[in-house]
């Protein structure tokens, strides 16, 4: 007697909340805080649509704020 094949694995969902959140954190810390805020807003909107927690969006906002404050401090002390 043969057993039936198992059902195929489910395809991964297109998770833009995580994508926007991680991009916001990375760009907010490394490159430019303005893009971090933009991607944070996108992550917040996608999280609301999908019903997910907006934790990555909040971290992107915080990372962008820290980076912006650090940049202002660095520029003002180097003059």
C-alpha positions in Angstrom: 0.0 0.0 0.0 1.4 3.4 -0.9 1.0 6.6 1.1 -0.1 9.8 -0.6 2.4 12.6 -1.1 2.4 15.4 1.4 0.8 18.7 0.4 3.2 21.2 -1.1 4.7 23.8 1.2 2.9 27.1 1.3 4.5 30.0 -0.6 6.0 32.7 1.5 3.9 35.8 1.8 5.0 39.1 0.4 6.0 40.7 3.6 6.5 44.4 2.9 6.1 45.4 6.5 9.4 43.8 7.4 11.1 45.0 4.2 10.2 48.7 4.8 11.0 48.4 8.5 14.4 47.0 8.0 15.2 49.4 5.2 14.1 52.3 7.5 16.4 51.1 10.3 19.4 50.5 8.2 19.1 53.7 6.1 18.1 55.7 9.1 21.3 54.7 11.0 23.8 54.5 8.2 22.9 56.8 5.4 20.3 59.5 5.8 17.6 59.8 8.5 15.1 61.3 6.1 14.9 58.1 4.1 14.7 56.2 7.4 11.6 58.2 8.3 10.1 57.7 4.8 10.5 53.9 5.1 9.3 53.9 8.6 6.0 55.6 7.5 5.7 52.9 4.7 6.3 50.2 7.3 3.7 51.7 9.6 1.1 51.8 6.8 1.8 48.3 5.7 1.6 47.0 9.3 -1.8 48.6 9.7 -3.1 47.1 6.4 -1.8 43.6 7.4 -2.8 43.8 11.0 0.7 43.3 12.2 2.5 45.1 15.1 4.3 48.2 13.9 7.4 47.5 16.0 9.9 47.8 13.1 8.4 51.1 12.0 8.8 52.6 15.5 12.4 51.3 15.6 13.0 53.0 12.3 11.7 56.3 13.6 13.9 56.0 16.7 17.0 55.1 14.7 16.4 58.0 12.4 15.9 60.4 15.3 19.1 59.2 17.0 21.1 59.5 13.7 19.7 63.0 13.1 20.6 64.2 16.6 24.1 62.7 16.3 24.6 64.3 12.9 23.5 67.7 14.3 25.8 67.3 17.3 28.8 66.2 15.2 28.4 69.1 12.7 27.9 71.7 15.4 31.0 70.6 17.4 33.3 70.3 14.3 32.8 74.0 13.3 
